[in-house]
Amino acid sequence: MKKVLLAAAVALTLAGCGKTGNKDAEADKNVSMFRTEEVVAKKQLSLPDSLNFYGKDAKVFTETTVSVCWPETLGGKEPKELQDSILSIAFGTSKRATLKESLEAMLAEPLGFEGEKGITQKDVDKLPELSETVHRHSAQLTVTPTSIGKRLVTYSVYSYAFLGGAHGNYATTYVNYDVEKGQVLTVGRVFADVQGLKTAIMRELQLKPEYAGSLLVDKVPTVGNFYIEGALITFFYNPYDVACYAAGDIRVALPIHEVREFMSDYGKSLFPEED
């Protein structure tokens, strides 16, 4: 595992989740610090015949790549609610778990056969070339801040897995955090009229010709996956959320002034109107 500290001043500008030698920033009570954990695990699985759907003589190898830019402090405080949200989304772990515990639990499970009994796995230095009898499962998890402002910080949690078949599956989930209040921007906190917001998003989707024939729904099922960028709030949908796999990621960007009517008082306070 690779551990790196990043110190950012009170303005919370991000130079990247890397290393800096800014001692003055580290001494600042408003410092924001990040730690990078990186893991690449290559393993060979030993499967009972009942679980080896590739065939009796097939060998299955796995490769898991993890990179987490972990928020130690934001504005001089530990962002516990953000940390808990990251762990829940990325690993499905409880609030009591640590990042280390979550990583260890993830790597202890055989990729593609989580929860199954009778499977053992061992570390390997190199993965063999694919063949009729050699198969691979792969997974990638990347957790990184996409924007850091004085008050709002946005994280993305990207996951990908290929477990055989025609293609892998991937998903991105965004987490927005209010540094001042020390809380995650949930739908219930930011929006008062969720149904009105869903209607506005669906209307925007139906106006986009590139999605014609690809939509799987006539009503938006959720509005919880979003990120804020400048004067826009973008609602993000992964494959199969609202459209077929071939449509890829679906983004619906709406000006904040157009969705203010659906916001709670707290939500409006995050984006004060200019005089």
Order of alpha helices (4+ residues) and beta strands (2+ residues): beta-alpha-beta-beta-alpha-alpha-beta-beta-beta-beta-beta-alpha-alpha-beta-beta-beta-alpha-alpha
